[in-house]
Amino acid sequence: MTELPKSPTSFLTNALAMALGLAVIWALALPDNFAQLQHLVPYAPLLPCLMVFAVIAATEWVLRVRGGRSLSDLSAAPLRALSYARVGYRLLGLAATLALIALCYWLFPEYSGNFYDPYWQFLECLAPIGILVPFYFIWADTRVHEPRDEFVQFGLLVGGRWREVHAAVIRRHLLGWTVKAFFLPLMTVYLNDETGFLIRVLRGADLQTLSRYDVWFHISYTIDLLFCVIGYTATARLFDSHLRSVEPTTLGWVAALICYQPFYSVIGRFYLQYEGNLFWDNWLQPSPVLREVWGTVIILLSLLYGLSTVAFGLRFSNLTHRGIITSGPYRFSKHPAYLSKNLSWWLISVPFAIGQDGFTALRHCLLLLLLNGIYFLRARTEERHLSRDPTYVAYALWMNDHGALRFLGRAFPWLRYQHRGDARRSPALEA
């Protein structure tokens, strides 16, 4: 009988960090603090991000030291001799990677407007950390399992030593940084918007026009985005949050990317526009009690969505494997974020409500079902990717018999996780 694998991060620690991060946002809403922050920090959400990061990183490091456990990617063998040549190639590889990303940002019109101004401010705040990079590479050079890691490999490629390069490692390196370069700008912009909204609410602005539902809805997405920004930023072996592998299929990438801007603005508007002019609050206006219950369920689903991201700690990322999470909401479901998000869309947009005619309601329902299907496809491709890790196989098999939704698998066997011998290591994907 399989057992539930241990999660690489503590949900209680992450929840504490979340609470302290929200407390920092509350402190920033005080008039004097907010005025000073505007002059000192270009990116306002940086302080709550730093609080969350510091609590999780420090706690996990202390627990590892006390438990006598090393980081998963660090060798337990005696330290190897330091090679300044490898360190140099790491620095060259990192510089070339950042230069390539900068070229893409300059090249693509998507990044030329002012929409991404918060992201450039975020990078401005992080720039001083660059001073520590050489020291980190020196530290890592003597400790990592594979001395010629992806940065060394990319440095060798840029340096012209092509015969010493493993194409599979370069591929994983480029795909991993593509994920970061695409998602981090979006998440920093969204977090800036949500944090600004909460600060305005806490300072008393527009309170009369906001419902309890509105406030809690934005709190839940602020929680989610806090951990998204931290996850995409804190990708390092020092914190055991490095990439293990990247989604290997085109189908997996397409299913994920079309759910985000700028792609969803096209897909959602022209193909999956399931929303009409009728929403849950005005639909249930004649029934105040049911309206209250309905709104509460939406809030709970939104909070569940946020807490699902909290469970990752420093390891959140789309399209990559950075550790198998088995705690928090993932203790009860393999895909709590997808489930809660998709269910909330049905409750918010009420596409089944007959606003104009029955055919319009049917059309909206079918369109939302298509969107649900995309998320189901995302879940399936993620499971296939993660099944290359035996830990995920053990987790998924355990969930078949102990998960909160195991009754669905019994009623519909095709929903149950089926292991097809994919728990193998691929040099093209693994570190």
LUMMI-481537 format. One line per field, with one value per residue (C-alpha): x, y, z; residue number from 1; residue in one letter. Coordinates in Angstrom, 2 decimals. Layout:
<sites>
east: [X|...]
north: [Y|...]
up: [Z|...]
num: [NUM|...]
residuo: [A|...]
</sites>
This chain:
<sites>
east: [0.00|1.45|1.96|1.53|4.98|6.24|5.91|9.16|7.64|5.49|1.99|1.81|5.04|3.75|0.44|2.30|4.36|1.14|-0.37|2.74|2.80|-0.80|0.11|2.83|0.27|-1.96|1.00|1.73|-1.82|-1.10|-0.81|2.72|4.09|2.55|3.94|7.45|7.21|6.39|9.72|11.89|10.63|9.58|7.63|5.18|4.53|8.27|8.07|5.32|7.16|10.37|8.52|6.98|10.27|12.32|9.99|9.82|13.50|14.76|12.37|13.12|16.85|16.74|14.60|17.05|20.05|18.39|17.16|20.55|19.09|20.91|19.24|18.07|20.50|23.56|26.04|26.49|30.04|33.04|33.27|34.99|37.77|36.59|37.01|37.05|36.76|33.39|32.32|33.30|31.28|28.32|28.49|28.80|25.83|23.69|24.69|23.88|20.52|19.53|20.74|18.59|15.53|16.21|16.42|13.01|11.46|12.86|11.80|8.19|5.66|3.80|6.45|6.81|3.85|3.43|1.43|4.62|6.00|5.54|7.69|10.55|10.24|10.38|13.58|15.03|14.47|16.10|19.13|21.37|21.06|23.25|26.26|25.73|25.54|29.30|29.48|26.46|28.06|31.29|29.29|27.35|30.40|31.79|28.46|26.08|25.86|26.64|29.48|28.65|25.10|22.87|24.62|28.01|26.58|25.09|28.32|30.25|27.82|28.23|31.98|32.23|32.99|30.04|31.36|31.25|27.61|24.64|21.76|19.16|20.46|20.48|16.92|15.73|17.60|16.03|12.54|12.80|13.84|11.12|8.59|10.09|10.40|6.78|4.96|6.94|6.07|2.37|2.37|4.27|1.83|-1.23|0.22|0.87|-2.76|-4.19|-1.93|-2.85|-6.52|-6.16|-4.18|-6.92|-9.56|-7.64|-7.25|-11.03|-11.34|-14.50|-15.60|-19.22|-19.31|-17.55|-19.18|-17.67|-17.46|-15.35|-12.84|-12.36|-12.16|-9.25|-7.60|-7.63|-5.99|-3.44|-2.48|-2.16|-0.06|2.27|3.37|3.40|5.86|8.04|7.95|9.02|11.74|13.27|14.42|17.72|19.46|20.26|16.58|15.96|13.50|15.38|13.89|13.87|12.25|10.14|6.91|8.16|5.15|3.81|0.28|1.11|2.58|-0.32|-2.94|-1.21|-0.33|-3.77|-5.10|-2.99|-2.64|-2.05|-3.28|-6.48|-7.62|-7.97|-9.16|-11.55|-13.05|-13.51|-13.91|-14.70|-16.80|-19.11|-20.18|-23.32|-24.89|-26.23|-24.10|-24.76|-25.35|-28.07|-29.50|-30.07|-31.19|-34.74|-33.38|-31.12|-30.44|-29.50|-27.46|-25.49|-24.84|-23.89|-21.41|-19.88|-19.26|-17.56|-15.34|-14.41|-13.54|-11.40|-9.59|-9.02|-7.49|-5.14|-4.20|-3.37|-0.62|0.45|1.10|4.00|5.96|8.99|8.30|5.29|5.60|3.59|5.02|7.87|8.58|10.21|9.13|6.01|3.62|1.48|0.38|-2.32|-5.12|-2.95|-3.44|-7.03|-6.89|-4.27|-5.67|-7.37|-6.50|-8.04|-11.11|-11.81|-11.19|-13.41|-16.23|-16.13|-16.56|-19.86|-21.07|-19.95|-21.14|-24.19|-24.23|-27.14|-29.38|-31.80|-31.24|-32.44|-33.43|-32.64|-30.36|-28.14|-27.86|-27.01|-24.39|-22.74|-22.71|-21.05|-18.41|-17.59|-17.40|-14.85|-12.78|-13.12|-11.88|-8.72|-7.98|-8.68|-6.16|-3.66|-4.15|-3.60|-0.45|0.94|0.30|2.04|5.02|5.26|4.88|8.53|9.18|8.48|7.40|4.49|3.49|3.33|1.35|-1.15|-1.71|-2.29|-4.83|-6.74|-7.70|-7.57|-8.33|-11.46|-12.78|-11.92|-15.63|-15.49|-12.71|-14.75|-17.79|-15.75|-12.63|-11.14|-10.69|-8.45|-4.72|-3.23|0.51|1.94|5.54|6.44|8.39|11.73|14.51|15.09|18.40|16.54|14.40|16.16|18.85]
north: [0.00|3.38|6.15|9.88|11.28|14.09|17.56|19.50|22.55|23.14|24.46|25.88|27.81|29.09|30.10|32.02|33.76|34.59|36.16|38.26|39.32|40.52|42.29|44.19|45.29|46.50|48.42|49.98|51.32|53.64|57.15|57.94|54.56|54.73|58.21|57.11|53.92|55.84|57.66|54.70|51.65|51.84|48.57|48.72|44.94|44.28|44.50|41.88|39.67|39.97|39.15|35.99|34.92|35.53|33.57|30.52|30.47|30.90|28.33|25.69|26.20|25.87|22.72|21.15|21.94|20.59|17.54|16.83|16.89|18.36|20.08|17.68|18.95|19.27|16.47|14.86|13.95|16.10|19.44|19.37|21.75|25.17|25.89|29.57|28.57|26.94|29.98|32.17|30.08|30.23|34.01|34.04|31.69|33.84|37.05|35.51|34.26|37.67|39.34|36.98|37.75|41.49|41.15|39.45|42.16|44.80|42.91|42.00|44.89|43.32|44.70|48.17|49.85|51.11|48.06|46.40|49.43|47.67|44.81|47.14|48.71|45.25|44.47|47.80|46.80|43.40|44.71|45.13|41.37|40.89|41.72|38.42|36.24|35.54|34.49|32.22|30.58|30.06|28.44|26.23|25.15|23.05|21.52|20.71|17.12|18.03|20.59|21.43|22.58|24.45|27.81|26.26|24.50|27.69|29.54|26.89|27.24|31.02|30.64|28.47|25.14|23.47|19.91|19.96|20.99|18.66|19.82|18.41|20.53|23.66|22.91|22.61|25.75|27.82|26.45|27.09|30.69|31.13|30.20|32.73|35.48|35.05|34.62|36.84|40.11|39.27|38.26|41.35|43.64|41.83|41.81|45.54|46.10|43.89|45.32|48.85|47.93|46.53|49.55|51.86|49.74|49.73|53.49|53.80|54.61|53.43|51.33|52.35|50.98|47.68|44.53|42.02|39.68|42.18|42.66|38.97|38.16|40.58|39.32|35.77|36.82|38.95|35.84|33.84|36.49|37.03|33.42|33.46|36.35|34.78|31.39|32.68|34.82|32.49|29.71|28.59|25.50|27.39|27.15|23.74|25.50|24.96|23.40|19.62|19.47|21.44|20.43|18.39|18.55|21.22|20.31|21.06|24.45|25.45|24.41|26.52|29.61|30.19|30.65|33.80|37.20|38.24|34.97|34.70|38.15|36.65|33.16|34.41|37.19|35.43|31.78|31.28|34.30|32.50|35.54|37.49|40.52|38.50|37.61|35.91|39.04|40.61|37.18|36.42|39.94|38.73|36.09|37.79|34.65|32.52|35.43|35.60|31.86|31.89|34.74|32.98|29.84|31.93|33.53|30.12|28.79|31.88|31.46|27.79|28.86|31.24|28.71|26.17|28.53|29.12|25.37|25.69|28.11|29.15|26.54|27.78|27.81|26.81|24.26|23.17|20.59|22.07|19.56|17.46|19.30|17.02|19.33|21.94|21.63|19.13|16.74|16.34|16.83|16.69|19.84|22.02|25.28|24.19|22.76|25.82|28.27|26.46|25.93|29.61|30.63|28.71|30.39|33.89|33.99|31.70|30.82|28.47|31.37|32.22|35.94|36.29|32.84|29.20|28.91|31.72|29.96|26.68|28.40|30.02|26.71|24.93|27.65|27.46|23.68|24.15|26.36|23.75|21.21|23.24|23.13|19.41|19.07|21.12|18.79|15.71|17.04|18.11|14.65|13.02|15.33|14.87|11.10|11.03|11.53|8.41|10.69|11.98|8.46|7.48|10.64|10.17|6.49|7.44|10.06|7.41|5.75|8.61|11.86|13.85|13.20|9.51|8.72|10.36|8.02|5.06|6.25|7.23|5.03|7.19|9.96|7.78|8.20|5.45|4.85|3.69|3.30|6.95|7.30|7.46|10.00|11.67|13.42|15.94|17.02|16.28|18.32]
up: [0.00|-0.97|1.58|1.14|0.29|2.46|1.01|0.49|2.17|5.25|4.62|8.16|7.60|4.28|5.85|8.56|5.89|4.05|7.16|7.77|4.12|4.38|7.63|5.77|3.18|6.01|7.49|4.11|4.01|6.94|5.48|6.71|5.67|2.22|1.58|2.58|0.54|-2.64|-2.32|-1.24|-3.15|-6.82|-6.58|-3.66|-3.25|-2.80|1.00|1.49|-1.02|0.99|4.20|2.74|1.18|4.35|6.62|4.34|3.34|6.90|8.37|5.74|6.09|9.89|9.65|7.19|9.35|12.50|10.68|9.17|5.64|2.69|-0.22|-2.91|-5.54|-3.31|-2.94|0.46|-0.55|0.53|-1.20|-4.58|-5.47|-6.55|-10.26|-11.13|-14.78|-14.08|-12.08|-15.00|-17.43|-15.04|-15.02|-18.80|-19.10|-16.81|-18.60|-21.99|-20.71|-19.38|-22.58|-24.65|-22.52|-22.76|-26.54|-26.60|-24.42|-26.79|-29.89|-29.09|-29.12|-26.20|-23.81|-25.31|-23.63|-20.07|-18.95|-17.75|-15.89|-12.50|-13.79|-14.75|-11.29|-9.75|-11.67|-10.58|-6.96|-7.48|-9.38|-6.27|-5.62|-8.68|-6.50|-4.66|-7.78|-8.11|-4.46|-4.92|-7.95|-5.98|-3.18|-5.61|-7.62|-4.80|-3.79|-6.65|-7.86|-11.44|-11.62|-15.25|-14.60|-17.03|-16.52|-17.21|-20.24|-21.64|-20.92|-22.84|-25.73|-25.84|-25.42|-28.52|-26.81|-28.54|-28.44|-24.63|-24.50|-23.89|-26.07|-23.67|-20.79|-22.99|-24.04|-20.46|-19.49|-22.28|-21.68|-17.95|-18.45|-21.06|-18.38|-15.99|-18.62|-19.72|-16.41|-14.02|-15.82|-15.77|-12.10|-10.94|-12.78|-11.40|-7.87|-8.11|-9.11|-6.37|-3.67|-4.74|-4.52|-1.00|0.16|-1.13|0.61|3.90|3.68|3.38|-0.30|-2.06|0.90|0.45|-3.09|-2.28|-1.00|1.38|-1.60|-3.59|-0.77|-0.05|-3.74|-4.13|-0.94|-2.30|-5.56|-3.70|-1.74|-4.93|-6.70|-3.73|-3.94|-7.75|-7.86|-5.19|-6.88|-10.29|-8.70|-6.10|-8.41|-6.90|-5.59|-2.41|-1.46|-3.05|-5.36|-8.61|-11.74|-11.87|-15.29|-17.76|-19.52|-22.51|-24.85|-27.17|-26.09|-22.46|-23.35|-25.58|-23.01|-20.35|-22.36|-23.87|-20.33|-19.88|-21.48|-24.16|-25.69|-23.64|-24.74|-28.22|-27.27|-24.60|-26.66|-29.99|-29.02|-25.32|-24.36|-21.96|-19.91|-20.64|-18.99|-16.08|-13.04|-9.74|-7.66|-9.83|-10.74|-7.03|-6.06|-5.28|-2.85|-0.27|1.80|-1.21|-2.56|0.70|0.70|-2.97|-2.47|0.54|-1.50|-4.19|-1.54|-0.10|-3.55|-4.23|-0.92|-1.69|-5.00|-3.21|-0.53|-3.25|-4.41|-0.81|-0.49|-2.97|-0.82|-2.89|-5.58|-7.54|-11.32|-14.34|-16.77|-14.50|-11.82|-8.71|-6.09|-5.49|-3.16|-0.98|1.86|2.31|-0.26|-2.18|0.72|-0.47|-4.24|-7.00|-8.62|-5.97|-7.77|-11.06|-9.35|-7.24|-10.08|-12.57|-10.09|-9.11|-12.76|-12.92|-9.75|-10.78|-14.38|-13.93|-17.66|-17.04|-15.99|-18.77|-19.22|-22.82|-24.02|-23.47|-26.47|-25.17|-21.81|-23.52|-25.66|-22.63|-20.77|-23.68|-23.98|-20.28|-20.57|-23.34|-21.03|-18.28|-20.80|-21.38|-17.66|-17.63|-20.44|-18.43|-15.49|-17.65|-19.32|-15.94|-14.52|-17.47|-17.01|-13.24|-13.57|-14.60|-10.88|-8.74|-5.89|-7.93|-8.91|-5.24|-4.44|-7.28|-6.44|-2.81|-3.90|-5.89|-2.60|-0.08|-1.94|-1.15|-4.67|-4.85|-5.28|-8.71|-9.75|-8.62|-10.55|-13.61|-13.83|-16.59|-14.00|-11.82|-12.10|-14.22|-13.96|-17.26|-16.25|-16.85|-13.60|-15.30|-15.56|-18.86|-19.43|-21.55|-18.63|-15.36|-13.68]
num: [1|2|3|4|5|6|7|8|9|10|11|12|13|14|15|16|17|18|19|20|21|22|23|24|25|26|27|28|29|30|31|32|33|34|35|36|37|38|39|40|41|42|43|44|45|46|47|48|49|50|51|52|53|54|55|56|57|58|59|60|61|62|63|64|65|66|67|68|69|70|71|72|73|74|75|76|77|78|79|80|81|82|83|84|85|86|87|88|89|90|91|92|93|94|95|96|97|98|99|100|101|102|103|104|105|106|107|108|109|110|111|112|113|114|115|116|117|118|119|120|121|122|123|124|125|126|127|128|129|130|131|132|133|134|135|136|137|138|139|140|141|142|143|144|145|146|147|148|149|150|151|152|153|154|155|156|157|158|159|160|161|162|163|164|165|166|167|168|169|170|171|172|173|174|175|176|177|178|179|180|181|182|183|184|185|186|187|188|189|190|191|192|193|194|195|196|197|198|199|200|201|202|203|204|205|206|207|208|209|210|211|212|213|214|215|216|217|218|219|220|221|222|223|224|225|226|227|228|229|230|231|232|233|234|235|236|237|238|239|240|241|242|243|244|245|246|247|248|249|250|251|252|253|254|255|256|257|258|259|260|261|262|263|264|265|266|267|268|269|270|271|272|273|274|275|276|277|278|279|280|281|282|283|284|285|286|287|288|289|290|291|292|293|294|295|296|297|298|299|300|301|302|303|304|305|306|307|308|309|310|311|312|313|314|315|316|317|318|319|320|321|322|323|324|325|326|327|328|329|330|331|332|333|334|335|336|337|338|339|340|341|342|343|344|345|346|347|348|349|350|351|352|353|354|355|356|357|358|359|360|361|362|363|364|365|366|367|368|369|370|371|372|373|374|375|376|377|378|379|380|381|382|383|384|385|386|387|388|389|390|391|392|393|394|395|396|397|398|399|400|401|402|403|404|405|406|407|408|409|410|411|412|413|414|415|416|417|418|419|420|421|422|423|424|425|426|427|428|429|430|431]
residuo: [M|T|E|L|P|K|S|P|T|S|F|L|T|N|A|L|A|M|A|L|G|L|A|V|I|W|A|L|A|L|P|D|N|F|A|Q|L|Q|H|L|V|P|Y|A|P|L|L|P|C|L|M|V|F|A|V|I|A|A|T|E|W|V|L|R|V|R|G|G|R|S|L|S|D|L|S|A|A|P|L|R|A|L|S|Y|A|R|V|G|Y|R|L|L|G|L|A|A|T|L|A|L|I|A|L|C|Y|W|L|F|P|E|Y|S|G|N|F|Y|D|P|Y|W|Q|F|L|E|C|L|A|P|I|G|I|L|V|P|F|Y|F|I|W|A|D|T|R|V|H|E|P|R|D|E|F|V|Q|F|G|L|L|V|G|G|R|W|R|E|V|H|A|A|V|I|R|R|H|L|L|G|W|T|V|K|A|F|F|L|P|L|M|T|V|Y|L|N|D|E|T|G|F|L|I|R|V|L|R|G|A|D|L|Q|T|L|S|R|Y|D|V|W|F|H|I|S|Y|T|I|D|L|L|F|C|V|I|G|Y|T|A|T|A|R|L|F|D|S|H|L|R|S|V|E|P|T|T|L|G|W|V|A|A|L|I|C|Y|Q|P|F|Y|S|V|I|G|R|F|Y|L|Q|Y|E|G|N|L|F|W|D|N|W|L|Q|P|S|P|V|L|R|E|V|W|G|T|V|I|I|L|L|S|L|L|Y|G|L|S|T|V|A|F|G|L|R|F|S|N|L|T|H|R|G|I|I|T|S|G|P|Y|R|F|S|K|H|P|A|Y|L|S|K|N|L|S|W|W|L|I|S|V|P|F|A|I|G|Q|D|G|F|T|A|L|R|H|C|L|L|L|L|L|L|N|G|I|Y|F|L|R|A|R|T|E|E|R|H|L|S|R|D|P|T|Y|V|A|Y|A|L|W|M|N|D|H|G|A|L|R|F|L|G|R|A|F|P|W|L|R|Y|Q|H|R|G|D|A|R|R|S|P|A|L|E|A]
</sites>
